[in-house]
Amino acid sequence: MPELGKQICLASHFLLLFESPCLENCIDCTRTKVQNLCSGDPAAGITVANNTIEAVTEFRYLGSIQSSSGRCYSDLHRRIGVAFSAMHSMQRCWRQKGLSLDTKLRLYQTCILQILLYGADTWTLLADNTRILQSFSMSCQCQILGVKWQGHVKNVKIADRTGLPNIADIISKRHQALFGHVVRLDATTPVHQALCQVTAMKDGQSLGMNWRRPPGRPRKTWIQQIGNGTLASWRQMWQSADERGHCEESSQRTSVVYAS
């Protein structure tokens, strides 16, 4: 589960910083933040080398917003906003009659879709999130085709004309690609250990005698998006990914989607 992996990785990096003899020269305290991910009480500010490090509930890291709740709402809406700005900046391309539809669709997939789905392989999506993404994608395709909303053209007809895959299918392939990549990592890697622990919990193993599941309805997790969400499908995909290995034929980048 990416949330648990993030906690392990960030904690290890933070401990390394604290153990450094030249801490003042290692980090910029004005840009460094403290954040608690996914569980527990909100983080409190700390003092390092006479500098106060602010505690936050959201932090942007490598262009992706990390939320303390572990959800992707903030990042998803930000990606839509950035993609909308990019789509608007390319108005002349979409209106250019000299460009073929195939060229416009390739531009859309390269310049817009990659912005929209940046970091989507780590998202835990609910049905409402998928609907919002698909709605934005269809509005972009209508704009490329020159279809106005007053025309009341159904999404099925728009998809038939563009031939682009469904957003949910694209994200699902990215989830599976990330799953396979984590499976093939070294057994000592924290994120690989976290994934092993999640699958072990599904098999009935506990995190410890004192561990109790939080009250309320269990939240949907990232691992449930792999396969059909069952332990049998995870084992099958795990074995398939492990046997496939990092061969050249299966190492194609999943961040590029081409029109069929």
C-alpha positions, 0 to 999 in steps of 0.5 A: 500500500503506497500510504504505508510505504510513504510513511516508512520511506519518509521516516527513514529519510527524516531519521538520517537527517537527524543523525547527520553531524552537519544538520544545519547545512543539510536542510533548509528549515524554511522549506522543510515541513513536518507531516503525519501521513494517514494515521494518528494525530496531526503532526506538531511543529519541531525545533531543529538547530534553533529553527522551527519546522512547520507542521502541515496537513498537505505538502507538495512533493515533486509536483504531487500533493501529499495529504495527511488523510492519505487521499488524493482529492487535493492532488486530483483537483490540482491536476485537473486545474493544471490540465485545464490551463494547458488545454486552454493554452493550446486553443489555436491547435484545437481550432487549426483546420490544417491539423488532422484529428489523429495529430490533435489526439496525439497532442492531447495524449502527450501534452494534456493527458500526461499532465492530468494523470501525473502520479495517478498510479499512486491514487486510490480512486473512489467512483466519484473521483473517476467520474470527475476525471472522465467528465473532464476528459470527455469535455476535452475531447468535445473541444478537440472535435468542435462539439458544443454542449448544446448539441447534446452529443452522447459520450459514447459517440464522442469516444467512438470518434476519438477512439481513446481509452477510458480514463479508468482503464488507463489508470488501472494499467498504471496501477498494475504496472506500479504493482509489478514494479514494487513486486520486483524490487529487492526484498529489503526495500521498504515499499516492497516490505509494506506491500508484503505486509498488506497482502499478509493482512489480507491472508489473515495475519495481524500486525501485532497483538495490540493492533486493532482496526479503526472503528467505522467502515473500512476505507478503500485502499490502493491494493484493492484496485489491483485485479478484482481486489481478492487475495487470489488475484493478487497472488496470481498477479504477484507471481506473474510480475515476479516471473516476468522480471525486468525484461526489455519487452515488459519495461515499456513506459506506462506514462505514454498512451498512444491512440489506437 
